[in-house]
């Protein structure tokens, strides 16, 4: 192990947040290249940590969401005792700070959160106006002036296997990620994704016919089934791939179109041409961190509301974003070679 010089990162539970956490990892490595960094994460986000070049060890923990799991946290803390001299606690909950405290890690860094006084002894205040700027907040934990954007590694052999298994040609397909675990206020309508898929397959986006792949978790199967019903020629991989496979598959896509979701951040960290559709949120807060991304938002007066479901019952922030606008953005992303500013749809 690290002879008392190691860094422990307590990672987030959400896919997008875990991708953005690499901003901190890169900043820490830039400042101290020889320091070992280990990441403690739940199973849901552990595959992403294995794709981060800065990470030495991934410590996958069995803690359940919304459960204290004190016994499991105590056992984990005992196993980690003496390995690290600093821990960065990225989630804002009290229980996320328990393991570093129980392990006796001398310096425990994090933002003010849920009853964390004492558990976090290097307590930072969220700067005014930065409450929802996740990547910036993670990066700032490394100190003023810290830089770094997420970049994920790809398993080339697994990428070839996946393309072979699904009869896909690298750079020959569009990946659509129509889900968003947060809720319907982040999901562009299925019929719009279906219309965009038809355009891709007809050669209207890239000047050549592209296959279309639907990617997502088990919970995205319903919306993917609705798209497949309208465009039977799509490849529906929702619920059929794990997160590591999704990373490798997205890395082979000619274009990725997503909602504001975890897979949006994955595609950005792979530097794929990307169109990101925003509804109840804004790209000002959690933009795709890539020069090849185009972020679309209607910027209605009621946005951002940050609600899981539209409190006004109409979801106009998504419903009024038409297919032509997203198709133009897709063509723009396919030709992007310079940073794109978030813009209105």
N, C-alpha and C positions, 0 to 999 in steps of 0.2 A: 504494500500500500504506500501511502504518500508521506510517511515519516512526519506527520503533524503539519504538513504544508498543503494538504488537499483542500479543495473547495467543494462544498456540497450545495447543489441546487435543488430546492424543493419545487418541483415543476407543477404546472397547472393541470386541471382535469379536462379542459377543452382543447380540441385539436388546434383551432386557430391560435389560441393563446400559447400553446406549446411551440408552434412554429415561431411566433413572435419572441418567445423566450430566448431564441438563439441570438437575438440582438445583444442580450446581456452576455451570453457565452463568448461571442466573438469579441466584444469589448474587453472582457476579462483576459482572454487569450492575447489580444493585442498588447495589453499592458504588462502581462506576465506570462510569456510563452511557455515557460517551463513548469508552471503550476498545473497540477492534475485537477481535472474537473469531473466529478461524478454527479449524476442526475438521479434523483429519487422521484419516481412517477407512478401513477396507477397504470394498469394494463391498457387502458383506453388510449393513452398517449405514448406509452413506452416505445412502440415502433418508430416514432418520429425521432426520439432521442438517439436511437441506434444509427440514424442517418445524419447525425451532426458530427462533423469532423473534430470538434473541440472536446467531445465527451470521451472519457476513458472508460468508465463503467456505468451501466444503466442498472439502477436498483429498482426493480419492479415490486411494488408493495400491494398487499391485498385489501387495503382499507376501503370500506364501503362509503359511498357518498351519503351524507346526512346521518352518519353513524359515528359515534366517538371512537369505537374500537380501541379502547385504552390498552387492553392486554396486548394486542398486535403491535400497537405503536411502542409499547414498552420493550417488547422483544426486539423490534427493529432498532430502537435506540441503543440497546445493549450491544448489538452486533456492530454498530457504527462508532461506539465510544473510542476516542483516541485517534481517529483517522483524519479529522479535519480541524482546522483552526478558524474557519469561517463558513457560515451557511447563509445562503440567500433564499428567503422564503417568499415565493412569488404569489401564491394565493393569499387572499385577505382574511381567511378564517382563523379562529383561535386554534382549532385542532391541527391545522397544517403546520403550526409553529411548535407543536408538542415534541416531535422527534428530535429536532436539533437541541431543544432545551433539555430533554431527558438524556440525550447523549453527551451533555456537558460541552458542547461546542462553544468555545469562548466568545466568539463574535457572531451575532445572529442579526442579519440585516433584513429589513422589510419595511413596507409602508404601514401607517396606522390602519388598523382594521378592527376586527371583532375581539375586544377584551384581550389584547396581546401585550399589554404592559408587563415587562419582566421577561416574558417569553421571547420577545424581540428586544434586544438591548442596544441595537443601532437602528433606532426608529426614525423613519423618514416621513416627511409631510408631503402629500401629493401637491404639486404646484397648482395654483389657481388656474383653471381653464384646461388642465391636462387630465382631468378625471377619467376620461374614456380613451385617452391616447395610449393604448396599451404598450405598443412597441417603444415609444418614447420613455414611458415610465420604467419599463424593464431596463432599457439601456442606461438610464440615469442612475440606477443603483450602482453602476460601476464607477460613477463619478462624473463631474462636469466635463463636457467636451467628448464624452465617449461616443464612438461611432460603431457602425456595423449593421448589416442587414441580413436576414435569414437566407441561407443557401443549404439545400439538402443534397446529400449524396444519393446516387442511384446505383442499384445493383444491376449491372449490365446483363449478366446472365439471366437474372429473373425477368428483366424487361424483354429479352428475346424469347424466353419461354412463354410469357404471357401473350405476346403478339402471335406466337405460333399457335398457342392453344385456342385463341379466339380468331385466328385467321385474319390478323390485322397487319397492315404495313406501317412501319414506323414513319411518322410524318404524313401518313395517309388517312388520318381520321380526325374528326372533331370529338372532343370529350365534353359532354354536357353533364353538369352536376346540378340537377333541379331541386335538390333538397336543401333544408336548413333546419338543423335540430332545434334551434331556438323557437321557431314557430312560424305560422302562416304569414305573418307580417314581413317576413324576409323572403318569401317564395314567389318569384315571377310565375304567372299562371302556366299550367301544364300545356294548354293549347298554344301558348306563345313559343314555348320550347319546341313543341312539335312542328310548328310552322318554320322555325329556324332550322330544325333538323332537315326538313324537306328541302330547304334552300341549299344547305350544305351538300346534300346528296345529289342535287340537280346541278351542282357546279357554280352556284351563284355567289359563293363567298370567296373562293380562292382561284377561280378561273379553271377549276378542275373538279371532278366529282370526288367527294370525300365520304368515307364511311362515317357513321355516327355511333358513338359509344355512350351509353348512359351509365354513370358511376354514382355510387352512393351506398349508404349503410342499409341495414335491414329495414329501418324505419322509413326509407325512401322508396320502398317497392311500390307503394300505391301510386305515387305521382309518376314513377317511371312506367308503370303499367298503363297509365292513362296516355302517356306519350306514345308508347309502343302500339296502343290501339289505333292511334291516328296515323302513325308512320310505321307500318309493320317491318320495314327493312332495317330498323335500328338494332344494335346489339345491346341488350339490357343486362348489365353486369351488377345491378344493384343488389346488395346483400351477398354477392358471390365472391367478393375479394376482401381481404383484410386490408388494414391501413398501409402496411408496407407494400403490398401489391398495388394499391391505389397510387402510391408515390411513383413506382416504376412505370405503371401504365400511363399516368399523366405525363411523365417525362417524354413519352413517345408521341404525344398528340401534336398535331399541327396547330391546333387551337383549342383552348379551354374556355367554356362559357359557364359561369357559376352565379349563384346568389352570393350575398355577403355571408360566407360560411367558412368552416374549417378548410374545406378543399380549395377554396379561393386562395387562402394563404399558402397552402401546399403548392398549388400551381405557380404562384408568384415566386416562391422560394426555389422553384425549378427553372425559373426564367422562361416559362412558356408564353407564347402570345395568349393574352387573357382578356376577356371581357367580364367585368364584375358588375352585377346588377344590385343596386341598393334600394331598399324600401323604407322600413321604419328607422333605419340608421343612415349615417352619412359617411362618405369616404374621407371626410376631414378627420375623423377619429381613428378608424382602423382601415387605412387604405391598403390595397395590395402593394407590397414593397418591391416593385419591379418596374424597370423602364419599358417593359413590353406589355404593360397592362393599361387598359382603358376602363375607367370607372364611370358608371352611369347612375345618375340620380335625378329625379324629377324636382327635388328641392321644393316641395309644396310647403305652404304656410304651416301645415300641421306637422311637418317633419323637422327634426327627428323626434319621434315619440318614444322610441326604444321599447315599445310594447310587443308582446308575443303575438297578439291578435289586434287588429285595427280597432281602436276604441270608438271610432266613428262608424264602423261597420261597412266601409266601402273599399278600403285598401287602394285608393286612387294612386298612391305613390308607386304602385306596381302595375295596376290595371291600365293606367294611361300611358305606360311606356310601351310603344308599339314595336312590332317586329322589324320594321324598316330601320328604326333608330339603332336597334341592337345589331342588325346585319351590317349597317354602315360602320359601327364600332368594331365589329369583327374584322371587316376588311382593313380598317385602320390598324388594328392590333397585329394582323398578319404582316403588315408592312412596317411596323414600328421598329425604329432603330435608335430612338431618342426618348427621354423621359416624357410621359404623357401626364398632363395635369388632370385631376378629376374635373369633370364637366357635367353640365346639366343634360339630361336626356330630352 
